[in-house]
Amino acid sequence: MTPKARIAIEEADVVVGYGTYIKLIQDITRRDTEIVSGTMGKEVERAKIAVKKANENNKVVMVSSGDPGIYGMAGIVLEVAEQEKTRIPIEIIPGITAASAASAILGAPLISDFAVISLSDLLTPLEKIEKRIELASQADMSIVLYNPQSQGRIEPLIKAYEIMIKHIHPDTLVGIVKQAGRKGQQAKITTLKNLLDEEIDMVTTIVIGNSETKLINNKMVTARGYNLTN
Ligand SMILES: C[S@@+](CC[C@H](N)C(=O)[O-])C[C@H]1O[C@@H](n2cnc3c(N)ncnc32)[C@H](O)[C@@H]1O
């Protein structure tokens, strides 16, 4: 979270968000702030409530994890506000996305070009996800995988692995970060060939290095091409 996001939460009349995130910010929400806590899959409903409360002259904060504009709630709030023809000003406050948080924990794997791909096929067809993985794998860029797996949804990760292993060297370094920046944070560096042996859950971000990514003092570092002898 950035200081600006924290101030916005502290100053809010109403805070709307997914229950897990509401719990994470409970120490900084004011006692007199109205809290609207929702469940997974009810994003449109939450956006509608937020816009309605804002139309009633409240200062409303819609919380997302990480950055609200990266697989977060920013888009849906803007869409709903437009649909409701509201003129309320909307500010998107950037946050620290899982890719940045995971990268910092692992070392510096994203120092050069990289692709960010979500493996969630709830809103994106699996064929499209597979095509994105295929093209990114061919381009020798680091790849960050969001939403790699959840209970009962393991097929996209297996498919992604099968595509990546065709184009990317099996010994390429892979970083696996769970609960980045939260209680229970865990990180591990392995290789692509061992990716499917790892325990991966919904709060995991996977970073696949490129052909220049190496291990330096237990950190995953992608060389950018600087000449260190000068
Ligand atoms: C719906 S996306 C939300 C991303 C979020 N808006 C962001 O910018 O980080 C959820 C996915 O983000 C990643 N993620 C979110 N928070 C994380 C954390 N604290 N540690 C590791 N991965 C995280 C996981 O891949 C998770 O499945």
The ligand as a Gaussian input file, in Angstrom:
#p B3LYP/6-31G(d) Opt

LIG

0 1
 C       -7.146000     -10.881000      -8.854000
 S       -5.396000     -10.782000      -8.803000
 C       -5.195000      -9.260000      -7.983000
 C       -3.883000      -8.600000      -8.278000
 C       -3.677000      -7.305000      -7.528000
 N       -4.606000      -6.290000      -7.968000
 C       -2.247000      -6.808000      -7.663000
 O       -2.020000      -5.754000      -8.277000
 O       -1.349000      -7.480000      -7.132000
 C       -4.995000     -11.973000      -7.592000
 C       -3.642000     -12.590000      -7.833000
 O       -2.622000     -11.647000      -7.539000
 C       -1.515000     -12.305000      -6.961000
 N       -1.336000     -11.782000      -5.600000
 C       -2.096000     -10.852000      -4.994000
 N       -1.622000     -10.577000      -3.770000
 C       -0.527000     -11.347000      -3.602000
 C        0.414000     -11.522000      -2.526000
 N        0.309000     -10.819000      -1.401000
 N        1.427000     -12.406000      -2.698000
 C        1.552000     -13.110000      -3.841000
 N        0.701000     -12.995000      -4.872000
 C       -0.328000     -12.122000      -4.759000
 C       -1.827000     -13.798000      -6.952000
 O       -1.306000     -14.357000      -8.137000
 C       -3.337000     -13.780000      -6.956000
 O       -3.862000     -14.989000      -7.488000

